[in-house]
Amino acid sequence: MFNIFRKIPSISTKTLESIVGEIQLIDVRTANEYKNGHILGAKNVPLHTIDKFESNQKVYVICQSGMRSKRAAKHLISKDLDVVNVKGGMNAWTGKTVTGKR
């Protein structure tokens, strides 16, 4: 009930770069944004489909700027998932990206 006031755990893209490949990372951008460049291993779960997402492990959420991922994180936390938002999103990401479909 009071999850709206709960602080959302977050990490920087620099920290993300050191753990990518070892975590579950979802990218909540649109399919086209994802295809144009995403982090290797990230699963595309567009924000409009986030309600269907389920996981039994910690989930890291990224988008373009950090706003959609924050919304997604709030929603997933309300479903009792363990979630971490990536601050700054892909705009702040300086690591390697790949293109193509999920």
C-alpha positions in Angstrom: 0.0 0.0 0.0 2.8 2.4 0.8 5.2 1.3 -1.9 4.6 4.7 -3.7 6.7 6.3 -0.9 9.4 3.7 -0.9 12.8 4.7 -2.3 13.7 2.8 -5.5 17.1 1.2 -5.3 19.3 2.5 -8.1 22.8 2.1 -9.6 24.9 4.1 -12.0 25.7 2.9 -15.5 29.3 2.7 -14.4 28.4 0.2 -11.7 26.1 -1.7 -14.1 29.0 -2.1 -16.5 30.9 -4.0 -13.9 28.1 -6.5 -13.3 26.4 -6.8 -16.7 26.4 -10.5 -17.8 25.9 -11.6 -14.2 22.5 -10.1 -13.6 19.0 -10.1 -15.1 18.7 -6.8 -17.0 15.5 -5.7 -18.7 15.3 -2.8 -21.2 11.9 -1.2 -21.1 12.3 1.0 -24.2 10.2 0.3 -27.4 11.2 -2.6 -29.6 12.6 -0.1 -32.2 14.7 1.7 -29.6 16.0 -1.6 -28.4 16.9 -2.9 -31.9 18.8 0.3 -32.6 21.2 -0.4 -29.7 21.1 -2.2 -26.4 23.3 -3.8 -23.8 24.3 -7.4 -24.7 22.1 -9.8 -22.6 19.4 -7.2 -21.9 15.9 -8.5 -22.5 13.4 -6.2 -24.1 10.3 -5.8 -22.1 8.6 -2.6 -23.4 7.1 -0.5 -20.6 3.5 -1.0 -21.9 4.0 -4.8 -21.3 5.7 -4.6 -17.9 2.5 -5.8 -16.1 3.1 -9.3 -17.6 6.7 -9.5 -16.5 7.5 -12.0 -13.8 10.8 -13.0 -12.1 12.1 -14.8 -9.1 15.5 -13.0 -9.0 16.7 -9.4 -8.7 15.9 -7.4 -11.8 17.8 -4.4 -13.1 15.8 -2.0 -15.3 17.1 0.4 -17.9 15.5 2.7 -20.5 16.7 5.7 -22.5 17.0 8.3 -19.7 15.9 6.6 -16.5 12.3 7.9 -16.4 10.5 4.9 -17.9 12.7 2.5 -16.0 11.8 4.3 -12.8 8.1 3.9 -13.6 8.7 0.2 -14.4 10.7 -0.3 -11.2 7.8 1.2 -9.1 5.3 -1.1 -10.8 7.5 -4.2 -10.3 8.2 -3.3 -6.7 4.4 -3.1 -6.2 4.3 -6.8 -7.4 6.9 -7.6 -4.7 9.8 -8.1 -7.1 13.4 -7.2 -6.1 14.2 -4.3 -8.5 17.1 -1.9 -9.2 16.8 1.1 -11.5 19.7 2.2 -13.7 20.1 6.0 -13.3 20.6 7.9 -16.6 19.7 5.0 -18.8 21.2 4.4 -22.2 22.0 8.1 -22.4 24.6 7.6 -19.7 25.8 4.2 -20.9 29.3 4.3 -22.2 29.8 0.6 -22.7 29.4 -1.6 -25.7 26.0 -1.9 -27.4 24.7 -4.4 -29.9 21.9 -4.0 -32.5 19.2 -6.3 -33.6 16.2 -8.1 -32.2 15.7 -9.6 -28.8 
